[in-house]
């Protein structure tokens, strides 16, 4: 087991259909940082097509889009995380912190029941 403890990977599954997990949360974070879907995708090691597909999936699942994009061209394109996207990311990160902080005792208890490495 990792010295810093277990890693929590929160995966929310909705009937929308939408799965919101660490990958989409990271994509939103990076779009916000770079102002670009392609730059965010590149940093995550995925193609623009894959990154765009994930953005479309998220945008379709919510009442308001999470990412607003402008087509490329002479002036270049760009993308911004909308207020709705920022709210979704904020709530997702809050749930991660809640699990990590409030679940610390349970995580430790599960860890204590695991096999230990023998020298």
N, C-alpha and C positions, 0 to 999 in steps of 0.2 A: 504494500500500500504506500502511496505517496506520503512523504514526510509532512506535508502541509495538510494532510487529510484528504478525504474523497472530494472529487469534483462533482458538483451538482449540475446536471443538464436538464433544465426545465423544458418540458414539451407540452404545450397546450393544444388539445385537439378539439376543434369545434365542428359543428354540423354544417358550416357555411358552404362548402368544405374548406377548412383551413387548418393547417398545423402551423403553430407559431412556436418556434424553438430557437436554440442558440444561433443557428445559421442565419435565419431571417433577421433576428435581433442584431447580429453583427453586421449584416448587410445594411440595415437601416442606419446603424451607428456610422459606418464608413461612408455611406452616401451623404450623411450630414457633415462629416469631416471634409470630404473631397468635393462635394457638390457635383458628383458624377457617378452614374451607375456603372459605367465601364471601368473607372478607376477603382471603385469599391469592389467590383467583381474580380478585377486583376489582382488586387491585394489579397483576395480570398482564394485565388487560384482557380477561378471559374471563368467561363466565357461570358462575353457580353450577352449573348443570347440566353444563357442560363440565368444570369443576374436579372435581365429584363423580364424573363418568364416568372421569376419569383416576385418581382415588384408587381407585375400584372395580377398575379394570384392574390397578393396581399390587398392591392387596391380594389379588386373585385369583391373581396369578402367584407369590407367595411363600408359603412354608410357614406363616408367621405374618404377620398384617396389618402394613402399614407405618404406617397411620394408624388411630387409634381415634376414632370420632366419637360424639357424644351428640346426640339429637334436640333440636331447638329447642322452645320452649314458654314457659311462664311464667318459668322460671328461665333461659331461653336455652339454646342448644346449645353446642357447642364441639367442638374436635378436638385431638388430641395426636399427635405423631409418636412411635410406639412405639420401644422399644429396637431392634427389628429395622429399623425405618425409619431410625433414627439411624445404625445400622451400615451400611446400604446407602448412605446419603448420605455417610458418612465414607469408605467405600471408593471411591465414585464420585469424590469430590473428590480423593482420593489419586491415582487414575488420571489425573485432569486435571493435577495437579501434576507427576506423573511424565512425562507427555507434554511438558509445557511445559519442565521443567527438563532432563531427560535428552535430549529431542529438540531442544534449542535449536540445536545445530550443523546438524542436518538441516533444520530450519525456515529457518535463515539461508541454507543452501545452495540450497534451493528458491527463496527470495526473491531471491537473487542471479541466478537464471536467468530471472527475470521481466522483462518490458519495463519500462523506466523512463519516467516522464513527461517529455516534452520541454517546455522552457520556452516 
